[in-house]
């Protein structure tokens, strides 16, 4: 199967290649033990997940464009946590697969997904507790080389076995600094 035909597995739309800025990855460092190996399954070496997390942890990246389809691929090397910004389409299948590994996860996703009956149900069916890392402002993703400041939805990390509490709130600083809540 060619890379182009594999890409259809992730999305039939045009909005799944949205790149996360570094300032939206840095808040994870507060919760990530430095001895954990991170698998970033939707990322290339250029990803901010690989760059930022790689400053403190070993990161294994994989991407469908390199023939590593998340639904079929798992690194042969040991890894401790799955962290990334997955495609926003096929959310249920992505979370089912991510949770099936039984390891900590932190996946960036639209907060609108909380309204979907399957957002909590996939965690329940996997026997895992849903945790949320929510921010006070929207993330400006990069799409086709342009930073989109017109994003109309809030995003946050849907986690399991990653945060110290089920809901954690943080102030998001686009200058890259992390600001703890008051």
C-alpha positions as CSV (number, residue, x, y, z in Angstrom):
1,X,0.0,0.0,0.0
2,X,1.4,3.4,-0.9
3,X,1.9,6.2,1.6
4,X,-0.9,8.2,-0.1
5,X,-3.4,5.3,0.2
6,X,-2.3,4.7,3.8
7,X,-3.0,8.3,4.7
8,X,-6.7,7.6,3.9
9,X,-6.7,5.3,6.9
10,X,-6.3,8.3,9.2
11,X,-8.6,10.8,7.5
12,X,-10.8,11.4,4.6
13,X,-10.7,15.1,5.3
14,X,-8.0,17.7,5.1
15,X,-7.5,18.7,8.7
16,X,-5.4,15.9,10.3
17,X,-2.0,17.4,9.6
18,X,-2.0,20.1,12.2
19,X,1.3,20.6,13.9
20,X,1.5,21.3,17.7
21,X,3.7,24.2,18.8
22,X,6.4,23.7,21.4
23,X,4.5,25.7,24.0
24,X,1.7,23.2,24.0
25,X,4.1,20.2,24.6
26,X,6.1,21.8,27.4
27,X,3.4,21.4,30.1
28,X,3.8,17.6,29.8
29,X,7.3,17.8,31.2
30,X,5.9,18.5,34.7
31,X,4.3,15.1,34.8
32,X,6.8,13.0,32.7
33,X,9.5,11.1,34.7
34,X,12.9,11.7,33.1
35,X,13.7,8.0,32.9
36,X,10.6,7.1,30.8
37,X,11.0,6.3,27.1
38,X,8.2,8.0,25.1
39,X,6.7,6.6,21.9
40,X,5.4,9.4,19.7
41,X,3.4,7.4,17.1
42,X,2.2,10.2,14.9
43,X,5.5,12.1,14.7
44,X,8.6,12.6,12.7
45,X,12.0,13.9,13.9
46,X,10.8,17.4,13.2
47,X,7.8,17.2,15.5
48,X,7.8,19.4,18.6
49,X,6.8,16.3,20.6
50,X,10.1,14.7,19.6
51,X,12.1,17.9,20.0
52,X,10.7,19.2,23.3
53,X,10.3,15.8,25.0
54,X,13.6,14.7,23.6
55,X,15.4,17.4,25.6
56,X,14.5,15.4,28.8
57,X,13.6,11.9,27.7
58,X,14.4,9.3,25.1
59,X,11.7,9.5,22.3
60,X,10.9,6.9,19.7
61,X,9.0,8.5,16.8
62,X,7.0,6.8,14.1
63,X,4.8,8.1,11.3
64,X,2.5,6.7,8.6
65,X,4.5,8.5,5.9
66,X,7.4,6.3,6.9
67,X,5.3,3.2,6.6
68,X,4.6,2.9,10.3
69,X,0.8,2.7,10.6
70,X,-0.3,3.2,14.2
71,X,-3.0,0.6,13.8
72,X,-0.4,-2.1,12.9
73,X,3.0,-0.8,14.2
74,X,4.5,-0.9,17.6
75,X,8.2,-0.2,18.3
76,X,10.2,-3.3,19.2
77,X,12.2,-1.2,21.6
78,X,11.0,-0.7,25.2
79,X,8.8,2.3,25.8
80,X,6.9,3.6,28.8
81,X,4.3,6.1,27.6
82,X,2.5,7.0,24.4
83,X,2.4,10.8,23.9
84,X,1.4,12.7,20.7
85,X,-1.2,14.8,18.8
86,X,-3.1,12.1,16.8
87,X,-5.3,12.8,13.9
88,X,-8.6,14.2,15.1
89,X,-10.6,11.8,12.9
90,X,-11.2,8.2,13.9
91,X,-10.7,9.3,17.5
92,X,-12.4,6.2,19.0
93,X,-10.2,3.8,17.1
94,X,-7.0,5.7,18.0
95,X,-7.9,5.8,21.7
96,X,-8.9,2.1,21.7
97,X,-5.5,1.2,20.2
98,X,-3.6,3.5,22.5
99,X,-5.3,2.2,25.6
100,X,-4.9,-1.4,24.6
101,X,-1.2,-1.2,25.3
102,X,-1.9,-0.8,29.1
103,X,0.7,2.0,29.4
104,X,0.3,5.7,30.3
105,X,-1.0,7.9,27.5
106,X,-1.3,11.6,26.9
107,X,-3.0,12.4,23.6
108,X,-3.8,16.0,22.5
109,X,-7.4,16.2,21.3
110,X,-10.2,18.6,20.9
111,X,-12.1,19.2,24.1
112,X,-15.3,19.1,22.0
113,X,-14.7,15.3,22.0
114,X,-16.0,15.2,25.7
115,X,-19.5,15.7,24.2
116,X,-19.1,12.5,22.2
117,X,-20.5,9.4,24.0
118,X,-17.3,7.4,23.0
119,X,-14.8,9.7,24.7
120,X,-15.4,8.3,28.1
121,X,-16.7,4.9,26.9
122,X,-13.3,3.9,25.3
123,X,-11.6,4.4,28.7
124,X,-14.4,2.5,30.5
125,X,-14.2,-0.4,28.0
126,X,-10.4,-0.5,28.5
127,X,-10.8,-0.5,32.2
128,X,-8.8,2.7,32.4
129,X,-9.5,6.0,34.1
130,X,-9.7,9.1,31.9
131,X,-7.6,12.1,33.0
132,X,-7.6,15.6,31.4
133,X,-5.0,18.2,31.2
134,X,-6.9,21.4,30.3
135,X,-5.6,24.8,29.4
136,X,-7.0,28.3,29.8
137,X,-6.6,29.2,26.1
138,X,-6.7,27.7,22.7
139,X,-3.7,26.2,21.0
140,X,-2.7,27.8,17.7
141,X,-1.7,24.9,15.4
142,X,0.4,25.1,12.3
143,X,-1.4,24.1,9.2
144,X,0.4,24.1,5.8
145,X,3.2,26.2,7.2
146,X,0.8,28.9,8.7
147,X,0.1,29.4,12.4
148,X,-3.7,29.4,12.7
149,X,-4.8,31.9,15.2
150,X,-8.4,31.4,14.2
151,X,-8.8,28.0,15.9
152,X,-12.4,27.7,17.1
153,X,-12.0,24.9,19.6
154,X,-10.1,24.3,22.8
155,X,-7.7,21.3,23.0
156,X,-6.2,19.4,25.9
157,X,-4.6,16.2,26.7
158,X,-6.7,13.1,27.3
159,X,-4.6,11.0,29.6
160,X,-4.6,7.7,31.6
161,X,-2.1,6.8,34.3
162,X,-0.2,10.0,33.5
163,X,-1.4,12.9,35.7
164,X,-1.5,13.0,39.5
165,X,-5.3,13.8,39.5
166,X,-8.1,13.2,37.0
167,X,-8.4,16.9,36.0
168,X,-5.4,19.2,36.0
169,X,-5.7,22.8,34.9
170,X,-2.7,24.9,33.6
171,X,-2.3,28.3,32.1
172,X,-0.9,28.0,28.6
173,X,1.8,30.5,27.8
174,X,2.4,31.0,24.1
175,X,5.9,32.4,25.0
176,X,6.7,28.8,26.0
177,X,6.7,29.2,29.8
178,X,4.6,27.1,32.0
179,X,2.4,28.9,34.5
180,X,0.8,26.9,37.4
181,X,-2.7,27.8,38.4
182,X,-3.2,30.3,41.3
